Amino acid sequence: MTSSLRSHVIRGAYWSGIERFSSQIVTFVVIVIMSRILTKSDYGLVGMLTIFIDVAQTVTDSGVTQALIRKADRDQKDCSTAFIFNIVLSLFFYLVLFFTAPFISDFYDHEELTGLTRVISLGLIFNAVVMVPKALFTANLDFKTQTKSSLLASVISGFCGIIMALGGLGVWSIAYYQLIKLFLNGVLLWYFSTWRPTMVFSKESFKYFFRFGSNFTIAGIIHTVYKDMYLLAIGKFYQAASLGVYTRAYQFGQLPSDNIGNILQRVTYPVLCKFQDDPDRLAEIFVKFLRSISFIVFPLMMTLSVLSDAVIVVVVGEKWAEAGPLLSIMCISMMWIPLDTLNLNLLQVRGRTDYFLKCEVRKKVFGVIITIATIPFGLLVICWGQVLRALIDMVIDTYYTGRYLRLGFIRQMKEISPTLFYSVITAACTWICIAWIEMPVLKVFVGLLTAVLVFFLLVKITKSTDYNVIRQLIKEREKK
C-alpha cells in the first residue's frame, strides 16, 4: 500500500469511525434514556415495521450509491440521473406503504401501526434526497464532513426525542425522533455539499446503474428480508413486549458490530476499487483489512458476550434484564458481520454482482430453514440459530471470494486464527474473574479491566503482527 493511499485510508477510517461512533454514542445515550421512560411494547411496535421500511429503503437505493462510488469517471449527468431515480423510487414506495399501512396493522393486529407506518415511512424520502451527496463524500473518503452533519443531527434529534418521551408521547416519540434525525442530517449534508442536481436524466447512466444495481438490489432485498425476518416472525407469533426485548438485545450487539462493519464498508470499498484490475495487490490489501478487522472486532464482541447480563442491567435497567442472555448469544453471531461485509465488498469491487446475488441467495436459503426450525422454541433458540447461520454465511462468502483471489474459507480462517485464539482465552479469563461478583456495576468494571489486560498480555507475549500494524497506523495518524 503506497504512502499516499495509506494516508487516505487512515484519514478515511479515522473520520468514518468518528462519524459513526460519535453519532452512535449519542444515539445510544438517547436510546438508554428513552428505554428507561418507554415500555417494551413501544419498541416492539417500531420493530414490527422494520422489515417493511428496510425493504423499501433497499429498493430505493437500488445499488445506485455503490455504482456511483465505483464509477471512476462519474460526471454531472451520472449524479443527476441517480438523484432523480432515487427521488422517484422513494416517493413511489412511500405511497405503497401509505396505502398498505392498514394491512400491516391487520397483520400484526395492532391498530396504531397504520399511523405509525405512514409517519416513519417519510424517512424514505429524506434518505433519497441525500443519497448522492453522501455517495460523493464517501467516494472521496470525506467522512469529516459527514461527521459534522450526523453528530449535530444526532444531538438535536436526541434532545427532542427525550423531551417527547418525557411528555408522554410513547411510541410516537421514537417515530418523530427518527424523522428529525434524518431530516437534520440531510439538511446539513446539502449545506456542506458543493454538488447540485440538474434536470438531466441520462439513459446511458441509467443503464449503467441498472446493470450494476439490478443484481445488487435483488441481493439487498433478500438480505434485508432475511435479516429482519426474525422481527417479522417474533412480532407475529410473540407479544410486542417480547419483540421489544429482542430488539433491545439486537441494538446492543449491533452498536459495535454493525457500526464497525459500516465504517469498514465505506472505507474499504473505495480503496479496494482502486485495485480492481490488480488481483495480487487486491488480495494483499484484502488480507491486511481482514486481519485488522478481526483484531478489533473479535475481542470486543466476545467480551461483551461475557458481560452482557451486567451491561444490560447497568445501562437500561432491571426491566430489560431478559435481553442479557439474548445479547450474549447474539454477540457470537454478530462478530462475523464485518468479515461478511469485507468479503461482499470484494465481489462488488470485481464487478461480479451476479456472484454477489448467488452468494446472497444461497445464504438466505439456509437462513430461512434455520429460522423456520427455531421460531417455535423461543428467543434463546432463535439466537443460537443465528450463530449457526453466521458460520454458514462465512463459508458461502469465502467460497466465492476464493474463486477469484485464492482467499477461501481455510485461508481466511488461518489468517484470523491468532486473534480468534486470543479472544477465546480473554473471554474465558474474564468469565472466571467475574463469576463470583454479584453487583452489576462492579462486574462490568472488573470484566472490562480483565479483558483488556489479558488480551494485550497475550498480544505482547506472542508479538502479534496485527497489533503492530494497527499501532503503526495510529502513529501515522497522530503525525498528521
C-alpha positions, 0 to 999 in steps of 0.5 A: 500500500503506497504512502499516499493511499495509506494516508487516505485510508487512515484519514478515511477510517479515522473520520468514518469511525468518528462519524459513526461512533460519535453519532452512535454514542449519542444515539445510544445515550438517547436510546438508554434514556428513552428505554428507561421512560418507554415500555417494551411494547413501544419498541416492539411496535417500531420493530414490527415495521422494520422489515417493511421500511428496510425493504423499501429503503433497499429498493430505493437505493437500488445499488445506485450509491455503490455504482456511483462510488465505483464509477471512476469517471462519474460526471454531472449527468451520472449524479443527476440521473441517480438523484432523480431515480432515487427521488422517484423510487422513494416517493413511489414506495412511500405511497405503497406503504401509505396505502398498505399501512392498514394491512400491516396493522391487520397483520400484526393486529395492532391498530396504531401501526397504520399511523405509525407506518405512514409517519416513519415511512417519510424517512424514505424520502429524506434518505433519497434526497441525500443519497448522492451527496453522501455517495460523493463524500464517501467516494472521496473518503470525506467522512469529516464532513459527514461527521459534522452533519450526523453528530449535530443531527444526532444531538438535536434529534436526541434532545427532542426525542427525550423531551417527547418521551418525557411528555408522554408521547410513547411510541410516537416519540421514537417515530418523530425522533427518527424523522428529525434525525434524518431530516437534520442530517440531510439538511446539513449534508446539502449545506456542506455539499458543493454538488447540485442536481440538474434536470438531466436524466441520462439513459446511458447512466441509467443503464449503467446503474441498472446493470450494476444495481439490478443484481445488487438490489435483488441481493439487498432485498433478500438480505434485508428480508432475511435479516429482519425476518426474525422481527417479522416472525417474533412480532407475529407469533410473540407479544410486542413486549417480547419483540421489544426485548429482542430488539433491545438485545439486537441494538446492543450487539449491533452498536459495535458490530454493525457500526464497525462493519459500516465504517469498514464498508465505506472505507474499504470499498473505495480503496479496494476499487482502486485495485480492481484490475490488480488481483495480487495487490487486491488480495494483499490489501484484502488480507491486511483489512481482514486481519485488522478487522478481526483484531478489533472486532473479535475481542470486543464482541466476545467480551461483551458476550461475557458481560452482557447480563451486567451491561444490560442491567447497568445501562437500561435497567432491571426491566430489560434484564431478559435481553442479557442472555439474548445479547450474549448469544447474539454477540457470537453471531454478530462478530462475523458481520464485518468479515461478511461485509469485507468479503461482499465488498470484494465481489462488488469491487470485481464487478461480479454482482451476479456472484454477489446475488448467488452468494446472497441467495444461497445464504438466505436459503439456509437462513430461512430453514434455520429460522423456520426450525427455531421460531417455535422454541423461543428467543434463546433458540432463535439466537443460537440459530443465528450463530449457526447461520453466521458460520454458514454465511462465512463459508458461502462468502469465502467460497466465492471470494476464493474463486477469484483471489485464492482467499477461501474459507481455510485461508481466511480462517488461518489468517484470523486464527491468532486473534480468534485464539486470543479472544477465546482465552480473554473471554474465558479469563474474564468469565472466571474473574467475574463469576463470583461478583454479584453487583452489576456495576462492579462486574462490568468494571472488573470484566472490562479491566480483565479483558483488556489486560489479558488480551494485550498480555497475550498480544505482547507475549506472542508479538502479534503482527496485527497489533503492530500494524494497527499501532503503526497506523495510529502513529501515522495518524497522530503525525498528521 
